[in-house]
Each structure stands twice: as C-alpha cells, then as structure tokens.
C-alpha cells in the first residue's frame, strides 16, 4: 500500500517533464521563426541598399503615374533619369519601354518606335526587349503616312463618346477615304462600320465602308471575312433578307456554311410570314363576304337571328378556350429555363376572334358538305398561321425548334 503514492509521484514527474519539453520545443520554434523573419528583413534591406540608381528612378516613374493625379511629365523625367544613370541594364531597358508607352499614349508613334529600339539595344535578351519588339511590329505595320492616319484613328478610338457621335464617325469615314493604302485605312473603316451597326443603329450606312474593307487588298483574310459577314448582318438588320441571301451566296467562300444556311432559313421564314398573313387576310375576307351576303338577303333574317343567339352562347366558350390555351400553354413553357409564356398568352387572345369568325362563316355560309369541309380546313389553317405570326413576332426561337 505504501508503494502507490511513490508510483503516483513518478507519473506526476513524468507529466511535468513532458510539459517542459513541449514548452522548450515551442520556444525554439518561435525563436526560429523570428530568426528567419529577421534574416528576410535584413536581406530585403540589403537588396534595397544595393538597388541601382536607375532602378530607383524607374520605381519613382511608376509611382508618379499611379497617384490619384498622375503626372506624366514627372514620370517622363524620372524614366529619363534612370536612363542617364546607366548602372542597371535591365532598369534602363524598362525605362526605355516605359517612355515608349508614354509616347504611344501621347500619339507620338515615331518617338515610341525609337524608345522601343533603344530598349532592345539596352538588353536584347530581356523581357522588355521582347515586349518592345512586339510593339515595334505593331507600329511599323501602321506607319503609312508618317503615322498621321494612325494618330487620327487613335483619337477616335480613345474617345469614349465618339461611338455615340454620328458627326465624329462620319468625319472619320471621310478622312479614311483620304488615307494612303494600308492597315490603318482598313481599321478605320471597320471602326466606322461597327459604330453604325452598334450604338448608332444605322445598318444602312455601315454597308458602304464594309464593302470597301471586303475588297481592300490590305485587309487580312480574317478581317475580310468579318466584313463580309457584317454586310450580310447589316442587310438582315434593315430587313432586306433577299439582298442578304444574295450577298451570302455570292460570297459563300468567305462565310461559314452554317451562317449561309441561317440566312436561307430567315428568308424562308419571311416568305412563310407573308403566306401566313395572306391566309389570315383571306379567311377574314371570306368570312366578312359571307356575312355581307347574308345581310343583303332578306330570306336569311331568321338565320341571322339564330346567329346572334348562338354567338351569345359561344362567346363564353370561345373565351374559355382562349384562356385555356394561354394559361396552360404559358405554364408549360414557363417550366423550362429558356421558355417564354408570351407567345401562348398572345395566341390565346387571338384564338377567340378566330373561333368566333369561323362560327359566323359556318352559320351564314353554304350548307353543302364540300363547303363545310373547306371552311373547316381554312379555319384550322388560320389558327396555325396566327400561331406562326405570333411566334415570329414575339419569340422566333420557338420556330427554330420546328426547323423554320
């Protein structure tokens, strides 16, 4: 019995030793972390102390431009000082590239070229030299007219309000006609066309510059194909589907076959729309004609009285049928993510007068079996035609599902 307390003391001593060991390990870990942080801070301080004068001027140039009120003049002075320090080839190359960017932003494209070439000369294998080479290629490809056309184009591109100003766009189109042949003339005309097609909503004015781009030998194949496609789109937008189809087939080699097929589908849809409207007009004309003949014939007075009575009884039924189409069809369409209940609501509203017209025509028309069959067929076709017109006006996406 006397051994138990002794065993408990041993266990307590062991637990105390474990806690002391854990505390020692924790202290050593914290000391190690502190030492690493101190070493990193010392390394950073030493690196900053070793930073070249050119590097410090480059960082000053960036800081000057990143202020709330950027000062391009002070940034240019700092970058020029970095070049003058000439104690860090990479910083000097970056300073030249930085000055080239300032020159390009200011529209001094010739000066930007010189700065980019100087960046390459300062350190040919640097990242700045590679970026400078890319900008040199871009500028040299647009150097016609000693960069005057490019300067005019960039002034419009950089103006956020230019795309909404028809006077500015028309002015650029006029100036582009005086540009020397080259890529800038192509890009200027594309900018003009896209402005007319876009915010200005004048597709009729976009076609002429697009045709000039499409036939310009300085336009690359991708731009020429884009211009041709936008010509067709402009014709479609202004409702000239026949002209759009002719244009698409005349230049089918430059267009995606699926795009040409879509244009043909739109042309067929327009033709079907005219047929549907004509059929509805014929149905209404025949109905009104039969009713007018019945009114002129005194012998049909009893039939007209019966017609009035039957219409009073049929009205609620027709209204209920229209409501059924609108509500049930709309509910089913709304269950799908891309569904739209609007066509069914409109169809329900249009069905009511069509049903009443069919009933009137049937009541006052000829009673022979062929006549009744013809009226039934024409009435059913009229409902289908009305549905087609509504879908074409409200949501043509449904017609795509039927291949129309």
C-alpha positions in Angstrom: 0.0 0.0 0.0 2.9 2.3 0.6 4.1 1.9 -3.0 1.1 3.6 -4.5 2.0 7.2 -3.6 5.5 6.6 -4.8 4.2 5.4 -8.2 1.9 8.5 -8.5 4.8 10.8 -7.8 6.7 9.2 -10.6 3.8 9.7 -13.0 3.5 13.4 -12.0 7.2 13.9 -12.6 6.9 12.3 -16.0 4.0 14.6 -16.9 5.9 17.7 -15.7 8.9 16.6 -17.8 6.7 16.2 -21.0 5.2 19.7 -20.5 8.6 21.2 -20.0 9.8 19.5 -23.2 6.9 20.8 -25.2 7.4 24.3 -23.9 11.1 24.1 -24.9 10.2 23.0 -28.4 7.7 25.8 -28.8 10.2 28.4 -27.6 12.8 27.1 -30.1 10.2 27.1 -32.9 9.2 30.7 -32.1 12.9 31.7 -32.0 13.5 30.0 -35.3 10.6 31.8 -37.0 11.8 35.2 -35.6 15.3 34.5 -36.8 14.0 33.7 -40.3 11.9 36.8 -40.4 14.8 38.9 -39.2 17.0 37.4 -41.9 14.4 38.1 -44.6 14.1 41.7 -43.4 17.8 42.1 -43.4 18.0 40.6 -47.0 15.3 42.9 -48.2 17.1 45.9 -46.6 20.4 44.8 -48.2 18.7 44.4 -51.6 17.2 47.8 -51.3 20.6 49.2 -50.3 22.1 47.5 -53.4 19.3 48.7 -55.7 20.7 50.7 -58.6 20.0 54.3 -59.1 18.4 53.5 -62.4 16.0 51.0 -60.6 15.0 53.6 -58.1 14.2 56.1 -60.8 12.1 53.6 -62.7 10.1 52.8 -59.5 9.7 56.5 -59.0 8.3 56.8 -62.5 5.7 54.1 -61.8 4.7 55.7 -58.5 4.2 59.1 -60.2 1.8 57.6 -62.7 -0.1 55.6 -60.1 -1.0 58.6 -58.0 -4.5 60.0 -57.7 -3.5 62.7 -60.2 -0.9 61.1 -62.5 1.9 63.4 -63.6 3.1 62.2 -67.0 5.8 64.9 -67.1 7.3 63.9 -63.8 7.1 60.2 -64.8 9.0 61.0 -68.0 11.6 62.9 -66.1 12.2 60.0 -63.7 12.5 57.5 -66.5 14.9 59.8 -68.4 17.0 60.0 -65.2 17.0 56.2 -65.0 18.4 56.0 -68.5 21.0 58.7 -67.6 22.1 56.7 -64.5 23.0 53.7 -66.8 24.0 51.5 -63.9 21.5 48.7 -64.5 20.9 47.4 -68.0 17.5 45.9 -67.2 16.3 49.0 -65.5 17.5 51.1 -68.5 15.6 48.8 -70.9 12.5 49.1 -68.8 12.8 52.8 -68.7 13.0 53.0 -72.5 10.0 50.8 -72.8 8.2 53.0 -70.2 9.0 56.1 -72.2 7.8 54.3 -75.4 4.4 53.7 -73.7 4.1 57.3 -72.7 4.9 58.4 -76.3 2.4 56.0 -77.7 -0.3 57.2 -75.3 0.5 60.8 -76.4 0.2 59.8 -80.1 3.9 60.3 -80.8 4.3 57.0 -82.5 7.6 57.7 -84.2 9.2 58.6 -80.8 7.7 55.4 -79.4 9.5 53.4 -82.1 12.8 55.0 -81.1 12.3 54.2 -77.5 11.4 50.6 -78.2 14.5 50.1 -80.3 16.6 51.6 -77.5 15.0 49.1 -75.1 16.2 46.3 -77.3 19.7 47.7 -77.6 19.9 48.2 -73.8 19.4 44.5 -73.0 18.4 42.4 -76.1 17.5 39.2 -74.1 15.3 40.9 -71.6 11.5 40.7 -71.2 11.3 44.4 -72.0 13.2 43.8 -75.3 10.6 41.2 -76.3 7.7 43.4 -75.5 9.3 46.3 -77.3 9.8 44.1 -80.4 6.1 43.3 -80.4 5.1 47.0 -80.2 7.7 47.8 -83.0 6.0 45.2 -85.3 2.5 46.7 -84.5 3.6 50.2 -85.1 5.6 49.5 -88.3 2.6 47.7 -89.8 0.6 51.0 -89.3 3.3 53.6 -90.2 1.8 54.7 -93.5 1.5 58.5 -93.9 4.2 59.0 -91.2 1.7 57.9 -88.6 -0.8 60.7 -89.3 -3.6 58.3 -90.2 -2.9 56.2 -87.1 -3.0 59.3 -84.9 -6.4 60.3 -86.3 -7.8 56.8 -85.8 -6.5 56.6 -82.2 -8.0 59.9 -81.3 -11.4 58.4 -82.1 -10.7 55.1 -80.5 -9.7 56.7 -77.2 -12.7 59.0 -77.1 -15.4 57.2 -75.0 -18.1 59.4 -76.5 -17.0 59.0 -80.2 -19.0 55.8 -80.8 -22.2 57.7 -79.9 -21.4 60.7 -82.1 -22.5 60.4 -85.7 -20.7 63.6 -86.7 -17.4 62.1 -85.4 -18.0 58.8 -87.1 -18.9 60.4 -90.4 -15.8 62.6 -90.1 -13.6 59.6 -89.6 -15.2 57.9 -92.6 -14.4 61.0 -94.7 -10.8 61.1 -93.5 -10.3 57.4 -94.1 -11.1 57.9 -97.8 -8.0 60.2 -97.9 -5.7 57.8 -96.0 -3.0 56.1 -98.0 -3.5 52.3 -98.6 -2.6 50.3 -95.6 -3.8 48.6 -92.5 -4.9 51.9 -90.7 -7.4 52.6 -93.5 -8.9 49.2 -93.1 -9.2 49.5 -89.3 -10.7 53.0 -89.6 -13.4 51.8 -92.0 -14.1 48.8 -89.7 -14.5 51.2 -86.7 -16.9 53.3 -88.7 -19.0 50.4 -89.8 -19.2 48.9 -86.3 -20.2 52.3 -84.9 -23.1 52.5 -87.5 -24.1 48.9 -86.8 -23.8 49.2 -83.0 -24.8 52.2 -80.9 -25.9 54.4 -83.8 -28.3 51.8 -85.2 -27.8 52.8 -88.9 -27.0 49.5 -90.7 -27.7 51.1 -94.0 -24.7 53.4 -93.5 -22.5 50.5 -92.4 -22.7 48.6 -95.7 -20.6 51.0 -97.8 -17.5 51.0 -95.5 -17.8 47.3 -95.1 -17.7 46.7 -98.8 -14.6 48.9 -99.0 -12.9 46.7 -96.4 -14.0 43.5 -98.0 -12.4 44.5 -101.3 -9.3 46.1 -99.8 -6.2 44.1 -100.7 -4.6 45.4 -97.4 -7.2 43.7 -95.3 -6.1 40.4 -93.8 -8.3 37.3 -94.6 -9.9 37.3 -91.2 -10.9 40.9 -91.4 -12.2 40.5 -94.9 -14.4 37.5 -93.8 -15.6 39.5 -90.8 -16.5 42.5 -93.1 -18.5 40.2 -95.4 -20.4 38.6 -92.6 -21.3 42.0 -91.2 -22.5 43.1 -94.6 -25.0 40.2 -94.5 -25.9 41.0 -90.9 -26.5 44.7 -91.8 -28.8 43.6 -94.7 -30.7 41.4 -92.3 -31.0 44.1 -89.6 -32.5 46.5 -92.1 -35.0 43.9 -93.2 -33.5 43.2 -96.7 -33.5 39.4 -96.5 -33.5 38.9 -100.2 -30.4 41.1 -100.5 -28.8 39.3 -97.6 -29.4 35.9 -99.2 -27.9 37.1 -102.5 -24.9 38.6 -100.7 -24.3 35.4 -98.7 -24.4 33.1 -101.7 -22.3 35.4 -103.9 -19.5 35.3 -101.2 -20.2 31.9 -99.7 -16.5 31.0 -99.9 -15.8 33.6 -97.2 -18.6 32.6 -94.9 -19.4 29.7 -92.7 -21.8 27.3 -94.4 -23.9 27.3 -91.2 -24.2 31.1 -91.4 -25.3 30.9 -95.0 -27.9 28.2 -94.1 -29.2 30.5 -91.3 -29.7 33.3 -93.8 -31.6 31.0 -96.1 -33.8 30.0 -93.1 -34.5 33.6 -92.3 -35.5 34.2 -96.0 -37.8 31.2 -95.9 -39.3 32.4 -92.6 -40.1 35.8 -94.1 -41.8 34.1 -97.1 -43.8 31.9 -94.7 -44.8 35.0 -92.8 -46.2 36.7 -95.9 -48.1 33.5 -96.7 -49.5 33.3 -93.2 -50.6 36.9 -93.2 -52.2 36.4 -96.6 -54.1 33.3 -95.4 -55.4 35.1 -92.4 -56.5 38.0 -94.5 -58.2 35.6 -96.9 -60.0 33.9 -94.1 -61.3 37.2 -92.7 -62.3 38.4 -96.1 -64.3 35.3 -96.9 -66.0 35.5 -93.5 -67.0 39.1 -93.9 -68.1 38.4 -97.5 -70.4 35.6 -96.5 -71.8 37.7 -93.6 -72.4 40.7 -96.0 -74.3 38.5 -98.5 -76.4 37.1 -95.7 -77.3 40.6 -94.5 -78.4 41.6 -98.0 -80.6 38.6 -98.4 -83.9 39.2 -96.6 -84.6 35.4 -96.5 -81.6 35.0 -94.2 -83.2 37.1 -91.5 -84.1 34.1 -89.4 -80.6 32.6 -89.9 -79.1 35.9 -88.7 -81.3 35.9 -85.6 -80.1 32.4 -84.8 -76.5 33.5 -85.4 -76.9 36.3 -82.9 -78.2 33.9 -80.3 -75.5 31.3 -81.0 -72.8 33.9 -80.7 -74.0 34.9 -77.3 -73.8 31.4 -76.2 -70.5 30.7 -78.0 -68.7 33.8 -76.6 -68.0 32.5 -73.1 -67.0 29.1 -74.6 -64.5 30.7 -77.0 -63.2 32.9 -74.3 -62.7 29.9 -72.0 -60.9 28.0 -74.9 -58.6 31.0 -75.4 -57.9 31.2 -71.7 -57.1 27.5 -71.6 -54.5 27.9 -74.4 -53.0 31.0 -72.8 -52.8 29.7 -69.2 -51.9 26.0 -69.8 -49.5 26.7 -72.7 -47.9 29.5 -70.8 -47.5 27.5 -67.7 -45.9 24.6 -69.6 -43.5 27.0 -71.4 -42.5 28.7 -68.1 -41.4 25.4 -66.6 -38.4 25.4 -68.9 -35.4 27.7 -68.3 -35.5 29.1 -71.8 -39.3 29.1 -72.0 -41.4 32.2 -72.6 -45.1 32.3 -71.9 -45.7 35.4 -74.0 -46.5 33.6 -77.3 -49.1 31.4 -75.7 -50.7 34.4 -74.0 -51.0 36.2 -77.3 -52.2 33.0 -79.1 -55.0 32.6 -76.5 -56.1 36.2 -77.1 -56.0 35.8 -80.9 -57.8 32.4 -80.9 -61.0 33.9 -79.5 -61.9 36.1 -82.5 -60.7 33.4 -85.0 -63.1 30.9 -83.4 -66.0 33.4 -83.5 -65.2 34.2 -87.1 -65.2 30.5 -88.0 -68.6 30.1 -86.3 -70.1 33.1 -88.2 -68.8 31.9 -91.5 -70.2 28.4 -90.8 -73.6 29.8 -89.8 -74.1 32.0 -92.9 -72.1 30.1 -95.5 -73.3 27.4 -97.8 -74.5 24.2 -96.2 -73.1 21.7 -98.7 -70.6 19.2 -97.4 -67.6 20.4 -99.6 -68.2 24.0 -98.5 -68.3 23.0 -94.8 -65.1 20.9 -95.2 -63.3 23.8 -97.0 -64.4 26.2 -94.2 -63.1 23.7 -91.5 -59.7 23.3 -93.2 -59.3 27.1 -93.8 -60.3 27.8 -90.2 -57.7 25.4 -88.8 -55.0 26.7 -91.1 -55.8 30.2 -90.0 -55.2 29.2 -86.4 -51.8 27.7 -87.4 -51.0 30.8 -89.4 -51.8 33.0 -86.5 -49.6 31.0 -84.2 -46.7 31.2 -86.7 -47.1 35.0 -87.0 -47.1 35.4 -83.2 -44.1 33.2 -82.7 -42.2 35.1 -85.4 -43.0 38.5 -83.7 -42.8 37.5 -80.1 -40.1 34.8 -79.9 -38.7 33.3 -83.1 -36.6 30.9 -81.1 -39.6 28.5 -81.0 -39.6 28.4 -84.8 -36.0 27.2 -84.8 -37.2 24.2 -82.9 -39.6 23.4 -85.8 -36.8 23.9 -88.3 -38.5 27.1 -89.6 
